[in-house]
Amino acid sequence: MRALALDLGAKRIGIAVSDALGITVRPVETIRRFSMAKDIARLRQLVQELEAEAIVVGLPLRMDNTQGDAARSALTFAERLRVELALPVFTEDERLTSYEAEQIMIERAYTRKQRRERSDEFAAMIILRDFLSRTRTQN
């Protein structure tokens, strides 16, 4: 199953995609948020272009495992995607993914500017990797 992952932020959405078998993941792009309608329209385009069969939304839980405003906003966005795109939408704990994304980019010798521009899509890649790993283990 090819899945699209989203790292939702207040200003940007990082996007990653898996291969058709759900084995490998890669960053796709970062989109700047404008409005819910425009964000969903762009995501609809990406779902079609990349032939995604499911969407995974990063869920920013607090370190004590509770939901704050950001997590509630992500859940609302995920529900809107379910309705608008008529695809299965899952959530995945995204704690510490931004830190891990930063470390991966440093190891790959990305410049500070490149890291700033691509950190959201690398975080989405980690969210998707973790989701696929967890679902393989459960199955």
VEXMI-982297 format. One line per field, with one value per atom (N, C-alpha, C): x, y, z; residue number from 1; atom name. Coordinates in Angstrom, 2 decimals. Atoms other than C-alpha are relative to their C-alpha. Layout:
// VEXMI-982297
east: c(X, ...)
north: c(Y, ...)
up: c(Z, ...)
resi: c(NUM, ...)
name: c(CA, ...)
// end
This chain:
// VEXMI-982297
east: c(0.84, 0.00, 0.88, -0.74, 1.43, -0.70, 0.58, 0.90, 0.72, -0.51, 1.38, 0.02, -0.07, 2.55, 0.10, 0.03, 2.02, 0.56, -0.46, 3.96, -0.62, 0.75, 1.52, 0.65, -0.47, 2.81, -0.95, 0.88, 1.17, 0.21, -0.31, 2.93, 0.29, -0.40, 4.03, -0.51, 0.32, 3.12, 1.10, -1.01, 5.94, -0.68, 0.64, 5.05, 1.04, -0.84, 6.60, -0.90, 0.77, 5.53, 0.77, -0.63, 6.19, -0.08, 0.13, 6.72, -1.30, 1.27, 3.80, -0.07, -0.02, 4.90, 0.07, -0.09, 5.21, 1.30, -1.30, 8.89, 0.91, -0.88, 10.78, -0.81, 0.65, 9.93, 0.97, -0.83, 11.14, -0.74, 0.64, 10.52, -0.50, 0.56, 8.37, 0.16, -0.07, 7.95, -0.54, 0.59, 7.00, -0.90, 0.90, 3.96, -0.27, 0.33, 3.26, -1.51, 1.43, -0.12, -0.62, 0.75, -2.65, -1.37, 1.33, -6.12, -0.28, 0.35, -7.72, -0.35, 0.44, -9.29, 1.19, -1.16, -6.00, 0.94, -0.86, -4.04, -0.56, 0.62, -6.51, 0.02, -0.07, -6.59, 1.38, -1.36, -2.79, 0.21, -0.14, -2.92, -0.77, 0.77, -5.62, 0.82, -0.87, -3.27, 1.10, -1.09, -0.42, -0.47, 0.56, -2.61, -0.18, 0.22, -3.53, 1.32, -1.29, -0.02, 0.82, -0.83, 1.64, -0.75, 0.84, -1.23, -0.05, 0.07, -1.50, -1.34, 1.20, -3.98, -0.40, 0.28, -3.81, 0.84, -0.73, -2.66, 0.29, -0.41, -0.76, 0.31, -0.18, -0.97, 0.77, -0.78, 1.65, -0.82, 0.76, 0.07, 0.98, -0.97, 2.08, -0.47, 0.35, 1.39, 1.04, -0.95, 2.97, 0.83, -0.90, 5.79, -0.68, 0.72, 3.35, -1.16, 0.98, 1.19, -1.39, 1.28, -1.61, -0.08, 0.22, -3.13, -0.09, 0.10, -2.59, -0.75, 0.68, -3.93, 0.49, -0.55, -1.59, -0.52, 0.51, -2.72, -1.48, 1.43, -6.39, -0.17, 0.04, -5.77, 0.34, -0.38, -4.06, -1.13, 1.12, -7.01, -1.16, 1.03, -9.44, 0.36, -0.47, -7.34, -0.12, 0.08, -7.18, -1.45, 1.41, -10.97, -0.48, 0.38, -11.40, 0.55, -0.58, -9.05, -0.81, 0.83, -11.12, -1.24, 1.24, -14.23, 0.30, -0.28, -12.67, 0.64, -0.75, -10.39, -0.50, 0.58, -12.36, 1.09, -1.09, -9.18, 0.12, -0.30, -8.17, 1.04, -0.93, -6.45, 0.35, -0.51, -4.29, 0.79, -0.89, -2.40, 1.17, -1.21, 1.09, 0.68, -0.72, 2.87, 1.25, -1.14, 5.40, 1.00, -0.94, 7.26, 1.44, -1.44, 10.95, 0.35, -0.33, 10.65, 0.76, -0.73, 11.84, 1.47, -1.39, 14.96, 0.70, -0.60, 15.61, 0.23, -0.15, 15.04, 1.24, -1.16, 17.60, 1.30, -1.20, 20.15, 0.32, -0.21, 19.67, 0.57, -0.47, 20.16, 1.42, -1.38, 23.29, 0.96, -0.84, 24.70, 0.20, -0.09, 23.99, 0.63, -0.72, 25.86, -0.86, 0.86, 22.86, 0.44, -0.32, 23.54, -1.13, 1.03, 21.64, -1.24, 1.12, 19.48, -0.79, 0.68, 18.70, -0.78, 0.69, 17.81, -1.27, 1.17, 15.45, -1.11, 0.98, 13.75, -0.63, 0.46, 13.39, -0.31, 0.18, 13.03, -1.40, 1.37, 9.24, -0.22, 0.19, 9.37, 0.82, -0.77, 12.10, -0.71, 0.79, 9.96, -1.17, 1.10, 7.06, 0.52, -0.60, 9.39, 0.18, -0.20, 10.18, -1.36, 1.36, 6.47, -0.47, 0.45, 5.75, 0.80, -0.84, 8.69, -0.46, 0.45, 7.52, -1.37, 1.33, 3.92, 0.08, -0.12, 4.88, 0.65, -0.68, 7.22, -0.97, 0.96, 4.53, -1.10, 1.08, 1.83, 0.51, -0.58, 4.16, 0.13, -0.18, 4.89, -1.35, 1.33, 1.19, -0.62, 0.56, 0.34, 0.85)
north: c(-1.18, 0.00, 1.25, -1.26, 3.35, 1.01, -0.94, 5.87, 1.34, -1.37, 9.61, 0.39, -0.44, 11.03, 1.51, -1.45, 14.55, 0.36, -0.61, 16.48, 1.39, -1.26, 19.28, 1.00, -1.11, 22.58, 1.17, -1.16, 25.96, 0.71, -0.72, 27.36, -0.90, 0.90, 24.32, -1.41, 1.43, 20.72, -0.75, 0.85, 18.28, -1.27, 1.14, 15.42, -1.03, 1.12, 11.99, -1.07, 1.08, 8.91, -1.29, 1.33, 5.19, -0.57, 0.73, 2.82, -0.82, 0.74, 0.64, -1.17, 1.13, -2.21, 0.44, -0.49, 0.02, -0.36, 0.37, -0.80, 1.20, -1.16, 2.38, 1.28, -1.31, 6.00, 1.06, -1.12, 9.26, 1.31, -1.31, 12.94, 0.46, -0.49, 14.64, 1.51, -1.46, 18.33, 0.59, -0.75, 20.96, 1.05, -1.02, 23.07, 1.04, -1.09, 26.44, 0.02, 0.01, 26.53, 1.36, -1.23, 29.07, -0.07, 0.20, 27.81, -1.49, 1.42, 24.46, -0.47, 0.38, 24.41, -0.14, 0.06, 25.15, -1.14, 1.09, 22.72, -1.34, 1.27, 19.92, -0.16, 0.07, 20.78, -0.48, 0.44, 20.39, -1.45, 1.39, 17.17, -0.95, 0.80, 15.85, -0.23, 0.13, 16.54, -1.01, 0.92, 14.72, -1.44, 1.35, 11.74, -0.60, 0.49, 11.43, -0.25, 0.12, 12.04, -1.18, 1.04, 9.64, -1.32, 1.20, 7.11, -0.54, 0.39, 7.09, -0.65, 0.74, 4.68, 0.28, -0.34, 6.01, 1.21, -1.17, 9.04, -0.24, 0.09, 9.08, 1.42, -1.34, 12.28, -0.12, -0.01, 12.95, 0.59, -0.44, 13.30, 0.48, -0.56, 15.66, -0.10, 0.19, 14.18, 0.65, -0.52, 15.70, -1.15, 1.04, 13.83, -0.86, 0.81, 12.69, -0.77, 0.78, 11.10, 0.63, -0.68, 13.68, 0.83, -0.82, 15.73, 1.46, -1.44, 19.45, 0.56, -0.66, 21.99, -0.51, 0.46, 20.82, -1.39, 1.35, 17.20, 0.04, -0.12, 18.19, 0.58, -0.58, 20.29, -1.05, 1.07, 17.33, -1.00, 0.93, 15.07, 0.60, -0.68, 17.63, -0.01, 0.00, 17.89, -1.41, 1.39, 14.08, -0.37, 0.29, 13.84, 0.71, -0.75, 16.51, -0.70, 0.74, 14.55, -1.25, 1.20, 11.38, 0.33, -0.41, 13.23, 0.49, -0.65, 15.25, -0.93, 0.83, 12.61, -1.43, 1.35, 9.45, -1.08, 0.97, 7.58, -0.37, 0.29, 5.75, 1.00, -0.95, 8.26, -0.52, 0.50, 7.12, 1.09, -0.92, 8.99, -0.80, 0.64, 8.23, 0.99, -0.81, 9.55, 0.59, -0.64, 12.09, 0.63, -0.58, 12.90, -0.26, 0.01, 13.67, -0.22, 0.19, 13.27, 1.19, -1.17, 16.84, -0.07, 0.17, 16.16, -1.06, 1.07, 12.89, 0.45, -0.51, 14.60, 0.90, -0.90, 17.25, -0.80, 0.83, 14.58, -0.71, 0.67, 12.69, 0.99, -0.99, 15.86, 0.47, -0.36, 16.78, -1.10, 1.12, 13.29, 0.00, -0.06, 13.82, 1.30, -1.24, 17.15, 1.07, -1.07, 19.35, 1.30, -1.31, 23.04, 0.41, -0.50, 24.95, 0.45, -0.45, 26.51, -1.19, 1.19, 23.11, -0.70, 0.64, 21.72, 0.75, -0.82, 24.61, -0.20, 0.15, 24.17, -1.38, 1.37, 20.38, -0.77, 0.74, 19.50, -0.59, 0.50, 19.10, -1.27, 1.19, 16.62, -1.18, 1.09, 14.62, -0.52, 0.45, 14.55, -0.86, 0.81, 13.26, -1.38, 1.27, 10.57, -0.92, 0.79, 9.43, -0.46, 0.38, 9.46, -1.20, 1.09, 7.23, -1.28, 1.17, 4.92, -0.70, 0.56, 4.46, -0.66, 0.57, 3.86, -1.33, 1.24, 1.25, -1.11, 0.98, -0.48, -0.57, 0.44, -0.61, -0.87, 0.79, -1.90, -1.34, 1.29, -4.60, -0.91, 0.77, -5.72, -0.53, 0.39, -5.81, -1.08, 1.00, -7.86, -1.25)
up: c(0.00, 0.00, 0.00, 0.06, -1.04, 0.91, -0.96, 1.75, -0.07, -0.06, 2.03, 1.46, -1.40, 5.37, 0.06, -0.19, 6.65, 1.37, -1.24, 9.26, 0.02, -0.03, 10.08, 0.92, -0.81, 11.29, -0.19, 0.12, 11.74, -1.34, 1.22, 8.66, -1.19, 1.09, 6.64, 0.25, -0.08, 5.87, -0.74, 0.61, 5.25, -0.51, 0.63, 2.93, -0.41, 0.41, 2.36, -0.58, 0.62, 0.40, 0.11, 0.01, 0.53, -1.40, 1.26, -2.35, 0.07, 0.08, -3.47, 0.98, -0.93, -1.19, 1.46, -1.36, 1.86, 0.69, -0.56, 2.32, 0.16, -0.05, 1.48, 0.07, -0.09, 2.18, -0.51, 0.46, 0.70, 0.23, -0.14, 1.33, -1.37, 1.25, -1.32, -0.11, 0.05, -0.59, 1.29, -1.09, 1.92, -0.62, 0.52, 1.21, 1.08, -0.92, 2.77, 0.17, -0.29, 4.47, -0.31, 0.30, 3.21, 0.66, -0.57, 4.05, -0.05, -0.01, 4.78, -1.41, 1.36, 1.29, -0.95, 0.90, -0.52, 0.40, -0.47, 1.65, -0.47, 0.41, 0.92, -1.51, 1.46, -2.79, -0.45, 0.36, -2.98, 0.39, -0.43, -1.00, -0.92, 0.95, -3.35, -1.27, 1.19, -6.29, 0.25, -0.32, -4.57, 0.13, -0.13, -3.70, -1.39, 1.36, -7.38, -0.72, 0.69, -8.75, 0.51, -0.61, -6.32, 0.19, -0.10, -6.39, 1.43, -1.41, -2.60, 0.30, -0.39, -1.07, 1.44, -1.40, 2.50, 0.38, -0.51, 4.47, 1.48, -1.41, 7.76, 0.47, -0.56, 9.80, 1.30, -1.24, 12.45, 1.13, -1.17, 15.89, 1.07, -0.95, 18.12, 1.45, -1.40, 21.53, 0.90, -0.98, 24.60, 0.53, -0.51, 26.29, 1.06, -0.99, 29.00, -0.64, 0.78, 26.25, -0.06, 0.07, 26.51, -1.28, 1.20, 23.70, 0.38, -0.14, 23.49, -1.19, 1.11, 21.02, -1.35, 1.28, 18.25, -0.37, 0.26, 18.59, -0.37, 0.33, 18.59, -1.40, 1.35, 15.48, -1.06, 0.93, 13.77, -0.16, 0.08, 14.61, -0.81, 0.78, 13.18, -1.49, 1.38, 10.01, -0.59, 0.46, 9.73, -0.33, 0.25, 9.98, -1.27, 1.22, 7.31, -1.24, 1.13, 5.02, -0.30, 0.20, 5.55, -0.82, 0.68, 4.40, -1.42, 1.28, 1.57, -1.03, 0.94, 0.04, -0.08, 0.00, 0.85, -0.04, -0.15, 1.82, 1.47, -1.40, 4.97, 0.52, -0.61, 7.26, 1.38, -1.27, 10.16, 0.69, -0.71, 12.86, 0.56, -0.54, 14.12, 0.93, -0.98, 17.19, -0.67, 0.67, 15.95, 0.98, -0.97, 19.15, -0.42, 0.28, 18.51, -1.48, 1.42, 14.71, -0.57, 0.51, 14.09, 0.40, -0.46, 16.17, -0.85, 0.79, 14.32, -1.44, 1.38, 10.95, -0.09, -0.03, 11.87, 0.04, -0.11, 12.84, -1.32, 1.29, 9.56, -1.02, 0.98, 7.53, 0.32, -0.38, 9.50, -0.46, 0.44, 8.82, -1.51, 1.46, 5.12, -0.49, 0.30, 5.24, -0.67, 0.49, 4.46, 0.66, -0.57, 4.95, 0.94, -0.92, 7.61, -0.77, 0.84, 4.87, -0.54, 0.52, 3.34, 1.11, -1.12, 6.76, 0.36, -0.33, 7.45, -1.04, 1.09, 4.05, -0.04, 0.20, 4.22, 1.27, -1.25, 7.90, 0.13, -0.13, 7.67, -0.84, 0.83, 4.79, 0.53, -0.62, 6.54, 1.24, -1.16, 9.69, -0.48, 0.57, 7.53, -0.40, 0.40, 6.20, 1.23, -1.23, 9.77, 0.54, -0.43, 10.69, -0.81, 0.88, 7.69, 0.24, -0.28, 8.39, 1.28, -1.27, 11.98, -0.13, 0.21, 10.91, -0.73, 0.79, 8.31, 0.82, -0.85, 10.75, 1.05, -1.02, 13.44, -0.60, 0.59, 11.09, -0.51, 0.40, 9.70, 1.21, -1.23, 13.26, 0.50, -0.48, 14.15, -0.88, 0.93, 11.05, 0.04)
resi: c(1, 1, 1, 2, 2, 2, 3, 3, 3, 4, 4, 4, 5, 5, 5, 6, 6, 6, 7, 7, 7, 8, 8, 8, 9, 9, 9, 10, 10, 10, 11, 11, 11, 12, 12, 12, 13, 13, 13, 14, 14, 14, 15, 15, 15, 16, 16, 16, 17, 17, 17, 18, 18, 18, 19, 19, 19, 20, 20, 20, 21, 21, 21, 22, 22, 22, 23, 23, 23, 24, 24, 24, 25, 25, 25, 26, 26, 26, 27, 27, 27, 28, 28, 28, 29, 29, 29, 30, 30, 30, 31, 31, 31, 32, 32, 32, 33, 33, 33, 34, 34, 34, 35, 35, 35, 36, 36, 36, 37, 37, 37, 38, 38, 38, 39, 39, 39, 40, 40, 40, 41, 41, 41, 42, 42, 42, 43, 43, 43, 44, 44, 44, 45, 45, 45, 46, 46, 46, 47, 47, 47, 48, 48, 48, 49, 49, 49, 50, 50, 50, 51, 51, 51, 52, 52, 52, 53, 53, 53, 54, 54, 54, 55, 55, 55, 56, 56, 56, 57, 57, 57, 58, 58, 58, 59, 59, 59, 60, 60, 60, 61, 61, 61, 62, 62, 62, 63, 63, 63, 64, 64, 64, 65, 65, 65, 66, 66, 66, 67, 67, 67, 68, 68, 68, 69, 69, 69, 70, 70, 70, 71, 71, 71, 72, 72, 72, 73, 73, 73, 74, 74, 74, 75, 75, 75, 76, 76, 76, 77, 77, 77, 78, 78, 78, 79, 79, 79, 80, 80, 80, 81, 81, 81, 82, 82, 82, 83, 83, 83, 84, 84, 84, 85, 85, 85, 86, 86, 86, 87, 87, 87, 88, 88, 88, 89, 89, 89, 90, 90, 90, 91, 91, 91, 92, 92, 92, 93, 93, 93, 94, 94, 94, 95, 95, 95, 96, 96, 96, 97, 97, 97, 98, 98, 98, 99, 99, 99, 100, 100, 100, 101, 101, 101, 102, 102, 102, 103, 103, 103, 104, 104, 104, 105, 105, 105, 106, 106, 106, 107, 107, 107, 108, 108, 108, 109, 109, 109, 110, 110, 110, 111, 111, 111, 112, 112, 112, 113, 113, 113, 114, 114, 114, 115, 115, 115, 116, 116, 116, 117, 117, 117, 118, 118, 118, 119, 119, 119, 120, 120, 120, 121, 121, 121, 122, 122, 122, 123, 123, 123, 124, 124, 124, 125, 125, 125, 126, 126, 126, 127, 127, 127, 128, 128, 128, 129, 129, 129, 130, 130, 130, 131, 131, 131, 132, 132, 132, 133, 133, 133, 134, 134, 134, 135, 135, 135, 136, 136, 136, 137, 137, 137, 138, 138, 138, 139, 139, 139)
name: c(N, CA, C, N, CA, C, N, CA, C, N, CA, C, N, CA, C, N, CA, C, N, CA, C, N, CA, C, N, CA, C, N, CA, C, N, CA, C, N, CA, C, N, CA, C, N, CA, C, N, CA, C, N, CA, C, N, CA, C, N, CA, C, N, CA, C, N, CA, C, N, CA, C, N, CA, C, N, CA, C, N, CA, C, N, CA, C, N, CA, C, N, CA, C, N, CA, C, N, CA, C, N, CA, C, N, CA, C, N, CA, C, N, CA, C, N, CA, C, N, CA, C, N, CA, C, N, CA, C, N, CA, C, N, CA, C, N, CA, C, N, CA, C, N, CA, C, N, CA, C, N, CA, C, N, CA, C, N, CA, C, N, CA, C, N, CA, C, N, CA, C, N, CA, C, N, CA, C, N, CA, C, N, CA, C, N, CA, C, N, CA, C, N, CA, C, N, CA, C, N, CA, C, N, CA, C, N, CA, C, N, CA, C, N, CA, C, N, CA, C, N, CA, C, N, CA, C, N, CA, C, N, CA, C, N, CA, C, N, CA, C, N, CA, C, N, CA, C, N, CA, C, N, CA, C, N, CA, C, N, CA, C, N, CA, C, N, CA, C, N, CA, C, N, CA, C, N, CA, C, N, CA, C, N, CA, C, N, CA, C, N, CA, C, N, CA, C, N, CA, C, N, CA, C, N, CA, C, N, CA, C, N, CA, C, N, CA, C, N, CA, C, N, CA, C, N, CA, C, N, CA, C, N, CA, C, N, CA, C, N, CA, C, N, CA, C, N, CA, C, N, CA, C, N, CA, C, N, CA, C, N, CA, C, N, CA, C, N, CA, C, N, CA, C, N, CA, C, N, CA, C, N, CA, C, N, CA, C, N, CA, C, N, CA, C, N, CA, C, N, CA, C, N, CA, C, N, CA, C, N, CA, C, N, CA, C, N, CA, C, N, CA, C, N, CA, C, N, CA, C, N, CA, C, N, CA, C, N, CA, C, N, CA, C, N, CA, C, N, CA, C, N, CA, C, N, CA, C, N, CA, C, N, CA, C, N, CA, C, N, CA, C, N, CA, C, N, CA, C, N, CA, C, N, CA, C)
// end
